Amino acid sequence: MSTAGQKSINYRTNCTGKALETVNSHQDEAEITMFGANFCPFVQRVWVALEHKKIPYRYVECDPYKKPKELLDLNPKGLVPALKLSNGRSLAESTVIMEYLEEAYSPPNTSDGQHPLLLPPLSDPYGRARTRLQVDQINRTFVPAFYRFLQAQVCAEAGLE
Ligand SMILES: N[C@@H](CCC(=O)N[C@@H](CS)C(=O)NCC(=O)O)C(=O)O
């Protein structure tokens, strides 16, 4: 556990359970390194996408409230998720990262069938639009509630609520 800034919110600094097993199986060097924090729903959606699309990646748990230099080098705002890519490139912002992963790991950039798609194919624009509507709904309703739930859990464990 650690304490965030002046708010005195306690939060976990490592994953547990199945998430920790997944972290431990993604410690080898890979073309993508994701800097994440276990309590962050924005990290979790990128993480789910990496797993779903079967993209090789390394996971680095980091504390975005302490803003380590290696995180600031990737994202000057010091927010997670942040991706370290090859040739000194980096990316931040979960929605931008999701679009990058979908485009970089789909035909014609990768061979057909290697990486499952997040959206229906380009040949189905209506299906893609309907999926984006669902994503928008989840962004507006589920994500803020889930974030509050994750934080409340940690506060309760720390005896703060
Ligand atoms: N819009 C960003 C939000 C990322 C974000 O707010 N991450 C939080 C953790 S859940 C963070 O890094 N907070 C550190 C801080 O606010 O200093 C995204 O979608 O990636």
The ligand as an ORCA input file, in Angstrom:
! r2SCAN-3c Opt
* xyz 0 1
  N      -7.291      9.857    -20.027
  C      -6.263      8.983    -19.507
  C      -6.475      8.815    -18.006
  C      -5.321      8.062    -17.349
  C      -5.338      8.270    -15.830
  O      -6.018      9.163    -15.292
  N      -4.553      7.444    -15.112
  C      -4.446      7.622    -13.686
  C      -4.513      6.296    -12.942
  S      -6.093      5.543    -13.128
  C      -3.093      8.257    -13.357
  O      -2.112      7.953    -13.980
  N      -3.080      9.143    -12.341
  C      -1.898      9.789    -11.888
  C      -2.125     11.250    -11.592
  O      -3.273     11.720    -11.700
  O      -1.144     11.924    -11.251
  C      -6.319      7.629    -20.245
  O      -7.414      7.260    -20.706
  O      -5.279      6.976    -20.382
*
